[in-house]
Amino acid sequence: MDKPFTPAPPQPQAVPRQIDSKLLLGSDDRVVIVHEGQQYLLRQTRAGKLILTK
């Protein structure tokens, strides 16, 4: 005899790591990130926004 279907309980969501932007960007308000051999520049604008460019 088949048992009734019981759905699996939901899995807890992993909390992403958090890094303060000042720590990441340093005093220059910019950092180069290397991803799969490519360089990306993450910088903070005068308005306080973050921009990531290749």
C-alpha positions as CSV (number, residue, x, y, z in Angstrom):
1,M,0.0,0.0,0.0
2,D,1.3,3.5,-0.9
3,K,1.9,5.9,1.9
4,P,0.4,9.4,1.6
5,F,2.7,12.1,0.2
6,T,4.3,14.2,2.9
7,P,6.2,17.2,1.6
8,A,9.7,17.8,3.0
9,P,10.0,20.6,5.6
10,P,11.4,23.9,4.2
11,Q,15.2,24.2,4.4
12,P,16.6,27.2,6.3
13,Q,18.0,29.9,4.0
14,A,21.7,30.5,4.3
15,V,22.6,34.0,5.4
16,P,25.0,35.7,3.0
17,R,28.3,37.0,4.4
18,Q,28.2,40.7,5.1
19,I,31.2,43.0,4.6
20,D,31.1,46.7,5.4
21,S,31.7,48.7,2.3
22,K,34.3,50.9,4.0
23,L,36.3,47.9,5.0
24,L,36.1,46.5,1.4
25,L,36.8,49.7,-0.4
26,G,39.4,51.2,1.9
27,S,40.4,54.8,2.1
28,D,40.5,55.1,-1.7
29,D,36.8,54.2,-2.1
30,R,37.7,51.6,-4.7
31,V,38.9,48.1,-5.0
32,V,39.8,45.7,-7.8
33,I,38.1,42.4,-7.7
34,V,39.5,39.5,-9.7
35,H,36.8,37.0,-10.8
36,E,37.7,34.0,-13.0
37,G,40.8,35.9,-14.3
38,Q,38.9,39.1,-15.1
39,Q,39.5,42.4,-13.3
40,Y,36.5,44.4,-12.1
41,L,36.6,47.8,-10.4
42,L,34.2,48.4,-7.5
43,R,34.1,52.1,-6.6
44,Q,31.9,54.5,-4.6
45,T,30.6,57.6,-6.3
46,R,30.5,61.1,-4.7
47,A,26.7,60.4,-4.2
48,G,27.6,57.3,-2.1
49,K,26.5,54.7,-4.6
50,L,28.5,51.7,-5.7
51,I,29.4,51.0,-9.3
52,L,31.1,47.8,-10.6
53,T,32.8,48.1,-14.0
54,K,34.9,45.7,-16.0
